[in-house]
Amino acid sequence: MAFPIIPPGERQAIGVLVAGVSSRLPLNESYRAFYDLLAAGVTAAVASARAYEEERKRAEALAEIDRAKTAFFSNVSHEFRTRSP
């Protein structure tokens, strides 16, 4: 069985979960529900990982802005201290 992995807010699948079906068990409603639950769990895990990665990127961008701001104010402060009256 193949299930598309479509995180919330996405229109297209970002991947496909391929799962084997037992040849000894009938593919009834409860067996199918198990696979639907499995696909939902994988989709949730992928969405969580993507959200974590985006949050990490935002934090890095904010840290870079903070470093640039600190460097700027350090330079300005140095200029004020070393300037002759």
C-alpha positions, 0 to 999 in steps of 0.5 A: 500500500502507498500513502501520500505524505501531505503535511498540513498546509501543503497542497502536494505530497512531499513523499510516499509511505510504502507499507507491505500488506500481509498475505496471511491477513485479509485487508479488512476495514480494521487492517486498513484503519491501522495503515491509515493511522500509521500514515497519519503518524508518519505525516505528523512526525514529518510535519513536526520535524519540518516545523522544528527545522524552520524554527531553528532557521528563524533562531539562527537568523535572529542570532545573526541579526543580534551579532550584527547589531552588537558589532555595529554598536561596539564599533560606534562605541569605540569611535566615540571613545577614541575620537579626539575632542 
